[in-house]
């Protein structure tokens, strides 16, 4: 297993998303007013109608690929900082765990990302969205729960940072992922899944 993880880490190369990020920058101009920016991996990228959930604010979605935290850190200038958002909602960690990274390693990268954002955007509020449960990655349940605890504690101890739990809302009475919330790939979400996210995120949006 160690050899597999080392191989995965050796293949870490954020520039593989350069073309997609360039397209996002080209297609997503900076709008006027207070911006509520959502970014992170494909669960954000695929939330195409996110603006319809929060029509009272200006929403920008810069989710990209199947990204990991270190890749968002690499593209923070293009995908977050250039927009000078009022709030930024970050969803990362899901693909990090699937790649073999440990919860502690992911937290350290998230801390670097938050530190960079707070240095560049001291007035911006940061909201960390917990990695969600999904049937296809249920074998990593304990790692997910550990990462979510770490992110929650970190947010509680860090000024200007909040944490939103979208893990519990996706579980049924038996404590397993609700199948109706997921597409056929058992990883990405249906509209019902995003309905649950919107309910948990709503208190962070006026």
Long-range contacts (C-beta under 8 A, 24 or more apart in sequence): 1-100, 4-100, 5-100, 5-101, 8-99, 8-100, 9-99, 9-100, 9-101, 12-68, 12-70, 14-70, 14-71, 14-74, 14-75, 15-74, 16-65, 17-64, 17-65, 17-67, 17-71, 17-75, 20-64, 20-65, 21-64, 21-75, 21-78, 21-79, 24-62, 24-64, 24-78, 24-79, 25-78, 25-79, 25-82, 28-60, 28-61, 28-62, 30-82, 30-83, 30-84, 31-58, 31-60, 32-58, 33-58, 34-58, 34-85, 34-86, 35-59, 35-60, 35-83, 35-84, 35-85, 35-86, 36-60, 36-85, 36-86, 36-87, 36-89, 36-205, 37-61, 37-62, 37-80, 37-83, 37-85, 37-87, 37-88, 37-89, 38-62, 38-63, 38-88, 38-89, 38-91, 39-63, 39-64, 39-72, 39-79, 39-80, 39-88, 39-89, 39-90, 39-91, 40-67, 40-72, 40-89, 40-90, 40-91, 40-92, 40-129, 41-65, 41-66, 41-67, 41-68, 41-91, 41-92, 41-94, 41-95, 42-66, 42-67, 42-188, 43-91, 43-94, 43-132, 43-188, 43-189, 44-89, 44-91, 46-188, 46-189, 47-194, 47-197, 49-194, 50-194, 53-194, 53-198, 54-198, 54-201, 54-202, 54-205, 56-205, 56-206, 57-205, 57-206, 60-85, 63-91, 66-95, 67-92, 67-95, 68-92, 68-95, 68-96, 68-99, 68-101, 69-93, 69-96, 69-106, 69-109, 69-110, 69-113, 70-96, 70-109, 72-113, 73-109, 73-112, 73-113, 73-116, 76-113, 76-116, 76-117, 76-120, 80-117, 80-121, 81-117, 81-120, 81-121, 84-121, 84-124, 85-121, 85-124, 86-124, 86-125, 87-124, 87-125, 87-126, 87-127, 87-204, 87-205, 88-117, 88-121, 88-124, 88-125, 88-126, 88-127, 89-127, 89-129, 89-164, 89-201, 89-204, 90-126, 90-127, 90-128, 90-129, 91-129, 91-131, 92-131, 93-130, 93-131, 93-147, 93-151, 94-131, 94-132, 94-134, 94-137, 97-131, 97-137, 97-140, 97-143, 97-144, 97-147, 98-137, 98-140, 102-143, 103-143, 103-146, 103-147, 103-150, 104-150, 106-147, 106-150, 107-147, 107-150, 107-151, 107-154, 110-151, 110-154, 111-154, 114-158, 114-161, 118-160, 124-160, 125-160, 125-161, 125-162, 126-160, 126-161, 126-162, 127-161, 127-162, 127-163, 127-164, 127-201, 127-204, 128-154, 128-155, 128-161, 128-162, 128-163, 128-164, 129-164, 129-166, 129-197, 129-201, 130-163, 130-164, 130-165, 130-166, 130-167, 131-167, 132-166, 132-167, 132-170, 132-189, 132-193, 133-167, 133-170, 133-171, 133-176, 133-177, 134-177, 134-182, 134-186, 134-187, 135-176, 135-177, 135-179, 135-182, 135-186, 135-187, 136-185, 136-186, 136-187, 137-187, 138-176, 138-177, 162-204, 164-200, 164-201, 164-204, 165-200, 166-196, 166-197, 166-200, 166-201, 169-196, 169-197, 169-199, 169-200, 170-196
